[in-house]
């Protein structure tokens, strides 16, 4: 997928950004919808929550848990709780 500069946004003092209206409309991002915030090297990526597969999540989690000695069971419990709240 080819990257395209669409707009420049400013981060508020609370760490918030505004996704431009035309992008929200084009991608179908609705008020209250949850987005995943991912980081890759020096990039910040936003992805609609329902568009990421469990396999993609597992791949990302596996590497980070080994690097950072994360409690996988606790992480899974938190993910399940988040998914239940987002319905």
C-alpha positions in Angstrom: 0.0 0.0 0.0 1.4 3.3 -1.0 1.7 6.0 1.6 0.2 9.4 0.9 0.5 12.6 2.9 -3.0 13.8 3.5 -2.7 16.4 6.2 -0.6 17.5 9.2 -2.2 17.4 12.7 -1.1 19.0 15.9 -0.8 17.1 19.2 -2.7 18.9 22.1 -1.4 19.3 25.6 -3.4 16.2 26.5 -1.8 14.2 23.8 -4.9 14.3 21.5 -5.0 14.6 17.8 -7.9 15.3 15.4 -8.3 12.9 12.5 -9.3 15.1 9.5 -13.0 14.8 8.6 -12.4 13.8 5.0 -10.2 10.9 6.2 -12.7 9.8 8.9 -15.5 9.8 6.2 -13.3 8.0 3.6 -12.3 5.3 6.1 -15.7 5.1 7.9 -14.4 6.1 11.3 -17.4 6.9 13.5 -17.7 8.9 16.7 -16.9 6.6 19.7 -15.3 3.9 17.5 -12.1 2.3 19.0 -8.9 2.5 17.1 -5.7 0.6 17.7 -2.6 2.6 18.2 0.5 0.8 16.9 4.1 1.9 16.8 6.7 0.7 14.3 10.2 2.2 14.6 9.5 5.9 14.6 6.0 5.7 13.2 2.6 5.9 14.9 -0.1 3.9 13.1 -3.9 4.0 13.7 -6.0 1.0 12.6 -9.7 0.3 13.0 -10.0 -2.3 15.8 -12.0 -4.8 13.8 -9.6 -4.8 10.9 -6.8 -6.5 12.8 -6.8 -10.3 12.9 -6.0 -12.4 16.0 -3.0 -13.8 14.1 -1.6 -10.3 13.7 -2.1 -9.5 17.3 -0.5 -12.8 18.4 2.6 -12.0 16.2 3.0 -8.6 17.7 2.5 -9.7 21.3 4.8 -12.7 21.0 7.8 -10.6 20.2 7.1 -7.9 22.8 6.4 -10.3 25.6 9.7 -12.1 25.2 11.6 -8.8 24.9 10.0 -7.2 27.9 9.1 -10.2 30.2 5.4 -9.5 30.1 2.9 -11.6 31.9 1.0 -13.0 28.9 -2.0 -14.3 31.1 -2.5 -10.8 32.5 -2.3 -9.3 29.0 -4.9 -11.8 27.7 -7.2 -11.1 30.6 -7.0 -7.3 29.9 -7.6 -7.8 26.2 -10.7 -10.0 26.8 -12.0 -7.4 29.3 -11.4 -4.6 26.7 -13.2 -6.6 24.0 -16.2 -7.1 26.3 -16.4 -3.4 27.1 -16.2 -2.4 23.5 -19.4 -4.2 22.5 
